[in-house]
Amino acid sequence: MDVQAWTYLFVALTFSLYVGIAFWARVRSTEGFYVAGRGVPALANGMATGADWMSAASFISMAGLISFMGYTGTIYLMGWTGGYVLLALLLAPYLRKYGKFTTSEFLGDRYYSQTARLVGAFCTIFVSFTYIAGQMRGVGVVFSRFLEVDVNTGVIIGMVLVLVYATLGGMRGITYTQVAQYCVLIVAYIVPAAAISWKMTGNPVPQLGFGATIVEGQNAGMFLLETLDALHRDLGLPEYTGAFVPGKKSMVDVFAITAALMVGTAGLPHVLIRFYTVPSARAARYSALWALLFIGLLYTTAPAVGAFARVNMIQSLNGVAYEQAPEWFTSWEATGLIGFDDKNGDGRIDYTGDTATNELAVDRDIMVLANPEIANLPAWVVALVAAGGLAAALSTAAGLLLVISSAFSHDIGKSWLKPGMTEKAELSLARRSAAVAVVIAGIFGIYPPGFVAQVVAFAFGLAASSFFPALVLGIFWKRATKEGAIAGMLSGIGLTASYIYYFKFVAATQEGWWFGISPEGIGSIGMLVNFAVTIAVSFATKPPPEEVQRLVNEIRLPRAGT
C-alpha cells in the first residue's frame, strides 16, 4: 500500500478507538464531566497528562524548531520539562487537596471574591484559545499532506472529531482517550526515530545516536553534530551547536523564554485541571512524576529527531536540480509548506543563510512529519507518524476545550449569571459551550498568528504572567489579598498580551524589544510585574479574613492518607 492508503487505515483505526472510548465513558453528571469523578489512578492520569501536555507543538513543531535553531532550540526542552518540577512541588498536590472543579474556583474562594474568580475565568479562556490555535493548525498541517486536503479542511475535520469525544465523555472520556492517544503518539515518535538513528549512526537508540558518528555517505566517520556544524558553515548559517553567536538568540532572550515556558507550564489551566481528577493529593504528586517520565521519553528523543532531519534535508536538497528533487519534496510542495524560488535561474535548489540568495522556504512544522519520507522509510512508518501527530494535537485540543467550557459553564454561568442552575442545565451549558469553543478554535487554527510552537509559546507567556503568581502566593502567602491578586493578574496578562500584539502584529520588528526580550519570552517579565503588583497592593489593603487564612493553612498542612 502507498502512504495515503496506510494513513487512511491508521487514522480510521485510531479515530474509531477515540470515539469508541468517548461513548464508553460518556457522563451524566457535572463531576464526571469536569473532573472524571475524581477516580483516575495516578499512572493513568500521568499518561493522560503526558498526552494532554505533548501537543502538536511537542510532537510536530519542537523537533522542527530544534532542527532550525540548533542549540538555542533547547529552550523548549528546558522550559517545558522544568515546569513540571515547579508544578509537582508548588501547585499540584495543594490544588488537589483543596478540591473543587476549576482553578478559577480556587482563586475565587482563596481571594474571597467573585471578581477574582471571573478574572481567573477570563484568563483561562484567553490563554486556552491562544493555545488551541496551535493545536488546530497542527491537525490541519497533518491532514493537508497525508489525506491530500487543504489545511483549512483538515482543521474542520479535527474540529468535528474533538467535539464528539469532548462533549460526550467530558473529562472522563477525554482522560481515557488521552491514555490511548499517548500510546499512539509515543510509538509513532519513537519508531521512526529509532529507524533513522540505526540507518544513520548504526545505533537504534536515538538519544545515543545523537552523539554518535555517521556510518555511511560522504560524512561517514564524522560525528552527527560535527557534520551539522560543517554543513551550516558551508551554507553561511550560524553553527548548529553554537550558543549566543550572531544570528541566534541572545543569552537574555534565551533565559527569558525558558523562564516563561517553565513558569507557564505550572500555570496552564488545562494541565492544572488534570490533578483534580485523582483521588488524593498524594496521587496528584505521583501523577506529576509519571507525567514527567512519560514526557521525558519524547523530549529526550526530539533533539536527535531534529538533527537527523536537518542533515537529511540539506543533503537531499541543496544543489539538486529542481526536476530531480526527491519525491518527498514534490509531495510537500503541493501543500505550500515547502517551496523553491529559482532566484538565479540555474534550475538548482540553493539553500543558504543569506535571504537574498536562499531559494528554499521550509515551514518548520513539517520537519517531523516529513522526516520518515526524507529518510526513505517504509510507507507504513510515514503513515504512523501522521497518526501520532493527529493524536498529539487532538489530545491537547480536547483538554483545552474542556477547560474553556468549564470556565463558561461553571465559573461564569453557574457562579455568576445563574447561581440556581440545576446540574442537568449546567451539564447542557458545558456541552454547548464546548461546541461554540470548538468553532472559535477552528477559526484561530485557520488564521493562526504564527507557526505551531510559536503560538503555543505565546500561551505559556500569558499563563506565566497571569495564573502562576496568583496561585503560588495564594497557597504560600496568607497576606495576599483579593485586591492584590486581581490587580496582579490583570497587570501581568495585560502587559504580556499588549507586548505580544504590538511586536507581532503592529511593529513586526525587533527594534524596541525590552532588554532584548522577544514576544515569546515577555511572559517572564509579566510574571515579575504580577508578583510585584500583587505584593504591593496586598500590603496596601486590609488583610484577608481569618477564615481565608485558616483555609491557606489547611491547604498547606499535610494530612494522613493524602
C-alpha positions in Angstrom: 0.0 0.0 0.0 1.1 3.6 -0.5 1.4 6.3 2.1 -2.1 7.6 1.7 -3.7 4.2 2.0 -1.7 3.4 5.1 -2.6 6.8 6.5 -6.4 6.2 5.9 -6.0 2.9 7.7 -4.2 4.2 10.7 -6.4 7.3 11.0 -9.6 5.2 10.7 -8.4 2.8 13.4 -7.3 5.4 15.9 -10.2 7.7 15.3 -12.6 4.7 15.8 -10.8 3.9 19.1 -11.1 7.5 20.3 -14.8 7.8 19.5 -15.5 4.3 21.0 -13.8 5.3 24.3 -15.9 8.5 24.3 -19.1 6.5 24.0 -18.0 4.0 26.7 -17.0 6.8 29.1 -19.9 9.2 28.5 -21.0 11.0 31.6 -24.3 12.3 33.0 -23.0 14.4 36.0 -21.0 17.6 36.3 -18.4 15.9 38.5 -17.9 13.3 35.8 -17.8 16.0 33.1 -15.4 18.3 34.9 -13.1 16.0 36.9 -13.8 12.4 35.8 -15.4 11.7 39.2 -12.0 12.1 40.9 -11.3 8.4 40.4 -8.5 8.3 37.8 -5.4 6.3 39.0 -2.1 8.1 39.2 -0.5 6.1 36.5 -3.4 6.6 34.0 -3.5 10.3 34.9 0.2 10.6 34.3 -0.2 9.1 30.9 -3.2 11.2 30.1 -1.3 14.3 31.3 1.6 13.4 29.1 -0.8 13.2 26.1 -2.5 16.4 27.2 0.8 18.1 27.5 2.6 16.7 24.4 0.6 18.8 21.9 1.1 19.5 18.3 3.9 21.8 19.4 5.8 19.0 21.1 5.2 16.3 18.5 5.2 18.3 15.3 6.9 21.5 15.9 9.5 21.2 18.7 12.0 19.0 16.8 11.4 21.2 13.8 12.4 24.3 15.9 15.5 22.5 17.2 16.3 21.4 13.6 16.5 25.1 12.5 17.6 26.8 15.7 20.2 24.2 16.9 21.4 24.8 20.4 19.0 27.7 21.0 16.1 25.4 20.4 16.8 23.6 23.7 14.9 26.5 25.4 11.7 24.5 24.6 13.1 21.3 26.2 14.3 23.0 29.4 11.2 25.2 29.8 8.6 22.6 29.1 10.1 19.9 31.2 11.4 22.1 34.1 7.9 23.5 34.5 6.7 20.1 35.7 9.1 20.3 38.7 7.5 23.5 39.7 4.1 22.0 39.2 4.8 19.0 41.3 6.4 20.9 44.1 4.3 24.1 44.3 0.9 23.6 42.9 -0.5 20.1 42.0 -0.8 18.5 45.5 -2.2 21.7 47.1 -4.8 22.3 44.5 -5.9 18.7 44.6 -6.2 18.8 48.4 -8.4 21.9 48.1 -10.6 20.1 45.6 -13.4 21.8 43.6 -13.6 21.7 39.8 -11.6 24.6 38.3 -8.6 26.7 39.0 -10.8 29.8 38.8 -12.9 28.4 41.6 -9.9 28.1 43.8 -9.0 31.7 43.0 -12.5 32.9 43.9 -12.5 31.1 47.2 -8.9 31.9 48.2 -9.3 35.5 47.3 -12.8 35.7 48.8 -14.1 37.4 45.6 -16.4 36.7 42.8 -14.4 39.2 40.7 -11.2 37.2 41.3 -13.0 34.1 40.0 -14.2 35.9 36.9 -10.8 37.4 36.2 -9.4 33.8 36.5 -12.1 32.6 34.1 -11.2 35.3 31.7 -7.5 34.5 31.8 -8.4 30.8 31.4 -10.4 31.4 28.2 -7.8 33.8 26.8 -4.8 31.5 27.4 -6.7 28.4 26.2 -7.9 29.9 23.0 -4.3 31.1 22.2 -3.0 27.6 22.9 -5.7 25.7 21.0 -5.0 27.7 17.8 -1.7 25.9 17.5 -3.3 22.5 18.0 -5.9 23.0 15.3 -3.3 24.3 13.0 -1.2 21.2 13.7 -4.2 19.0 12.7 -4.6 20.9 9.5 -0.9 20.5 8.6 -1.1 16.7 9.1 -4.3 16.3 7.1 -3.1 18.6 4.3 -0.2 16.3 3.4 -1.4 12.8 4.2 -5.1 13.0 3.3 -4.5 15.4 0.4 -6.9 18.1 1.6 -6.1 21.7 2.2 -5.1 22.9 5.7 -8.4 24.6 6.4 -10.4 21.4 5.6 -8.1 19.5 7.8 -8.8 21.9 10.7 -12.6 21.4 10.2 -12.3 17.6 10.3 -10.3 17.9 13.5 -13.0 20.2 15.0 -15.7 17.7 14.4 -13.8 14.8 15.9 -12.8 16.7 19.0 -16.3 18.0 19.6 -17.7 14.4 19.5 -15.5 12.9 22.2 -15.1 16.0 24.3 -18.8 16.7 24.7 -19.8 13.1 25.1 -17.4 11.9 27.7 -16.3 15.1 29.3 -13.1 14.8 31.4 -13.7 11.0 32.0 -13.9 10.4 28.2 -11.0 12.7 27.5 -8.8 11.1 30.1 -9.1 7.6 28.8 -8.9 8.8 25.2 -5.7 10.6 26.1 -4.3 7.4 27.5 -4.8 5.7 24.1 -3.5 8.8 22.3 -0.3 8.8 24.4 0.3 5.2 23.3 -0.2 6.1 19.7 1.9 9.2 19.7 4.9 7.8 21.6 5.1 4.7 19.3 4.7 7.0 16.3 7.5 9.2 17.5 10.0 6.6 18.7 9.7 4.0 15.9 10.8 6.3 13.0 13.4 8.0 15.3 14.9 4.6 16.1 14.9 3.5 12.5 16.6 6.7 11.3 19.1 6.5 14.1 20.0 3.0 13.1 20.3 3.9 9.5 22.5 7.0 10.0 24.6 6.0 13.0 24.2 2.3 13.5 22.7 2.8 16.9 18.9 2.2 17.3 18.7 4.4 20.4 18.1 8.0 19.2 19.4 9.6 22.3 22.7 7.8 21.8 22.7 8.2 18.0 22.5 11.9 18.6 26.1 11.8 19.9 27.4 9.1 17.5 29.2 9.1 14.2 27.6 8.7 10.8 28.2 5.3 9.3 27.7 5.9 5.5 27.8 8.6 2.8 30.2 11.5 2.3 30.3 12.3 6.0 31.0 8.7 7.2 33.2 8.7 10.3 32.2 12.2 11.4 30.1 12.9 14.5 26.5 13.9 13.7 26.8 17.3 15.3 30.2 17.9 13.8 28.6 17.2 10.4 25.8 19.7 11.1 28.3 22.4 12.2 30.2 21.9 9.0 27.1 22.0 6.8 26.0 25.2 8.5 29.4 26.9 8.0 29.3 25.9 4.3 25.8 27.4 3.9 26.7 30.6 5.7 24.5 29.8 8.7 25.4 30.0 12.4 27.0 26.8 13.7 24.3 24.3 14.8 25.9 23.8 18.3 26.8 27.5 18.7 25.4 29.4 21.6 24.7 33.1 21.7 26.5 33.7 18.5 25.5 36.2 15.7 22.3 35.0 14.0 21.0 33.3 17.1 19.1 34.5 20.2 20.9 36.4 22.9 21.5 35.0 26.4 18.9 37.3 27.9 16.2 36.3 25.5 17.1 32.6 25.9 16.8 32.9 29.7 13.5 34.9 29.4 11.9 32.4 27.1 13.0 29.4 29.2 11.6 31.1 32.3 8.3 32.0 30.6 7.9 28.4 29.3 8.8 26.9 32.7 6.5 29.0 34.8 3.8 29.0 32.1 3.8 25.2 32.3 3.0 25.4 36.0 0.2 27.8 35.3 -1.6 26.3 32.4 -5.3 25.7 33.2 -5.6 22.5 31.1 -2.6 21.0 32.9 -3.7 22.0 36.4 -7.2 20.6 35.9 -5.8 17.2 35.4 -4.7 17.0 39.0 -8.3 17.4 40.2 -9.2 14.1 38.6 -7.2 11.8 41.0 -8.4 10.6 44.4 -5.9 12.4 46.7 -3.1 14.9 47.0 -0.6 12.0 47.1 -1.9 10.7 43.9 -1.5 14.1 42.4 2.2 14.1 43.3 2.6 10.6 41.7 0.7 11.8 38.6 3.2 14.6 38.2 6.1 12.1 38.5 4.6 9.7 36.0 3.8 12.5 33.6 7.4 13.7 33.7 8.7 10.3 32.9 6.3 9.8 30.0 7.0 13.3 28.6 10.8 12.8 29.0 10.7 9.8 26.7 9.6 12.0 23.8 11.5 15.1 24.9 14.9 13.4 25.1 14.3 12.0 21.6 13.4 15.4 20.0 17.0 16.8 19.7 18.0 13.6 17.8 15.0 13.8 15.5 15.7 17.5 14.7 19.4 16.7 13.9 18.6 13.7 11.7 16.0 15.7 9.8 18.4 18.7 9.4 21.2 16.6 7.9 19.0 14.6 5.6 17.1 17.7 4.4 20.2 19.6 3.5 22.0 16.7 1.8 18.9 15.6 -0.2 18.0 19.1 -1.5 20.9 21.6 -1.5 22.4 21.9 -5.0 20.0 19.4 -6.5 18.3 20.2 -9.9 14.7 21.0 -9.3 13.5 18.4 -11.8 15.5 15.8 -9.9 14.2 16.8 -6.5 13.2 13.7 -4.3 9.6 12.6 -4.3 9.0 13.8 -0.7 9.8 17.4 -1.8 7.2 17.3 -4.5 4.6 15.9 -2.2 5.1 18.5 0.5 5.5 21.3 -2.1 1.8 20.7 -3.1 0.8 21.7 0.4 2.5 25.0 0.2 4.6 24.3 3.3 7.9 24.0 1.4 8.8 25.9 -1.8 11.5 26.7 -4.3 12.2 30.1 -5.8 14.8 29.9 -8.6 16.4 33.4 -8.0 19.5 32.8 -10.1 17.7 30.9 -12.9 20.1 27.9 -12.8 17.3 25.4 -12.0 19.1 24.2 -8.9 17.9 24.4 -5.3 20.3 26.7 -3.3 19.8 26.7 0.4 21.9 29.4 2.1 21.9 31.6 5.2 21.6 34.8 3.0 18.0 35.7 2.4 18.9 37.4 -0.8 20.2 34.2 -2.4 18.3 31.5 -0.5 15.9 29.7 -2.7 14.4 27.2 -0.3 11.5 28.1 2.0 10.6 25.4 4.6 7.8 25.5 7.2 9.4 24.3 10.4 6.2 22.4 11.3 6.8 19.8 8.6 10.2 18.5 9.7 9.0 15.7 12.0 6.2 14.7 9.6 8.4 14.7 6.6 11.4 13.1 8.4 10.5 9.4 7.6 10.0 10.3 3.9 13.2 12.2 3.7 15.0 9.1 5.2 13.2 6.8 2.7 11.5 4.8 5.4 8.6 2.4 4.5 5.2 3.9 3.8 3.6 2.5 6.9 6.1 4.3 9.1 5.3 7.6 7.4 1.5 7.0 8.0 2.2 6.1 11.6 3.8 9.5 12.2 0.7 11.1 10.7 -1.5 9.2 13.1 0.8 10.2 16.0 0.7 13.9 15.0 -3.0 13.8 15.0 -3.2 12.1 18.4 -0.9 14.8 19.9 -2.9 17.7 18.5 -6.3 16.3 19.3 -5.5 15.2 22.8 -4.4 18.7 23.8 -7.2 20.3 21.9 -9.8 18.2 23.8 -8.3 19.1 27.2 -8.3 22.8 26.3 -11.9 22.6 25.1 -13.0 21.1 28.4 -11.2 23.9 30.3 -12.9 26.6 28.2 -16.3 25.0 28.5 -15.8 24.7 32.3 -14.9 28.3 32.6 -18.0 29.4 30.7 -20.5 26.9 32.3 -19.2 26.6 35.9 -17.2 29.8 36.6 -19.4 32.2 34.7 -22.8 30.6 34.2 -23.2 28.7 37.4 -21.4 31.0 39.8 -22.4 34.4 38.3 -25.1 34.5 35.7 -27.5 31.9 37.2 -26.4 30.6 40.6 -29.6 28.5 40.9 -28.9 26.5 37.8 -29.6 22.7 38.1 -26.9 20.2 37.5 -28.6 19.0 34.3 -28.8 22.6 33.0 -25.1 23.2 33.9 -24.0 20.0 32.0 -26.0 21.1 29.0 -24.4 24.5 29.1 -21.0 22.9 29.4 -21.6 20.9 26.2 -23.0 23.9 24.3 -20.0 26.0 25.4 -17.7 23.3 24.1 -19.5 23.4 20.7 -19.1 27.2 20.5 -15.5 27.0 21.7 -14.5 24.4 19.0 -15.8 26.7 16.2 -13.8 29.6 17.6 -10.8 27.4 18.0 -11.1 26.3 14.4 -11.1 29.9 13.2 -7.9 30.5 15.1 -6.5 27.3 13.6 -7.3 28.6 10.1 -5.8 32.0 10.8 -3.0 31.4 13.3 -0.7 34.2 14.4 2.5 32.1 13.8 3.8 28.6 13.4 2.6 26.0 15.9 5.3 26.1 18.6 5.5 29.9 18.4 1.7 30.3 19.0 2.0 27.8 21.9 4.9 29.8 23.4 2.6 32.9 23.5 0.1 30.9 25.5 2.8 29.9 28.0 3.8 33.5 28.4 0.2 34.5 29.1 -0.2 31.7 31.6 3.1 32.6 33.4 2.0 36.3 33.7 -1.5 35.6 35.0 -2.0 32.4 36.9 1.3 31.3 38.4 1.9 34.3 40.8 -1.8 34.3 41.9 -1.7 30.5 42.7 1.7 30.4 44.4 1.0 33.5 46.6 -2.5 32.1 47.3 -1.0 28.9 48.6 2.1 30.1 50.4 1.3 33.7 51.5 -1.6 34.3 53.8 -1.3 38.1 53.4 -2.2 38.1 49.7 -5.5 39.9 49.3 -8.2 39.9 46.7 -7.3 43.4 45.5 -3.7 42.4 45.1 -4.5 39.2 43.2 -6.9 40.9 40.8 -4.6 43.8 40.1 -1.6 41.4 39.7 -3.4 39.1 37.2 -4.8 42.0 35.1 -1.5 43.9 35.0 0.6 40.7 34.2 -1.6 39.4 31.4 -2.3 42.9 30.1 1.4 43.7 29.8 2.2 40.4 28.2 -0.7 40.4 25.7 0.0 44.0 24.7 3.7 43.4 24.1 3.0 40.3 22.0 0.3 42.1 20.0 2.5 45.1 19.3 5.7 43.3 18.3 3.9 40.6 16.3 1.2 42.5 14.6 1.9 46.2 14.7 5.6 46.9 14.7 6.7 43.4 13.5 10.4 44.3 14.3 13.0 43.6 16.9 13.7 47.3 17.4 12.3 48.4 20.8 12.3 44.9 22.5 12.6 45.5 26.2 16.1 44.3 27.3 16.3 42.4 24.0 13.4 40.0 25.1 11.2 38.6 22.3 7.4 38.3 22.5 7.9 34.6 23.2 9.8 35.5 26.4 8.0 38.5 27.7 5.8 36.4 29.9 8.7 36.2 32.4 8.6 40.0 32.7 4.8 39.9 33.0 5.2 37.3 35.8 7.5 39.6 37.8 5.1 42.5 37.3 2.3 40.3 38.6 4.2 39.3 41.7 5.3 42.9 42.4 1.8 44.4 41.9 0.1 41.7 44.0 2.5 42.1 46.9 2.4 45.9 46.8 -1.4 46.1 46.6 -1.8 43.4 49.3 0.3 45.4 51.7 -1.7 48.5 50.9 -5.1 46.8 51.6 -6.8 45.0 54.5 -5.6 41.5 55.3 -7.7 38.6 54.2 -10.4 37.4 56.7 -9.5 34.9 59.3 -11.4 32.1 57.7 -9.4 32.6 54.5 -6.1 32.5 56.3 -7.2 29.3 58.0 -8.0 27.9 54.6 -4.5 28.6 53.4 -3.0 26.8 56.5 -5.2 23.8 55.9 -4.2 23.5 52.3 -0.5 23.5 53.1 -0.5 21.2 56.1 -0.2 17.5 55.4 -3.0 15.2 56.3 -2.8 11.4 56.9 -3.6 9.5 53.7 -3.0 12.4 51.4 
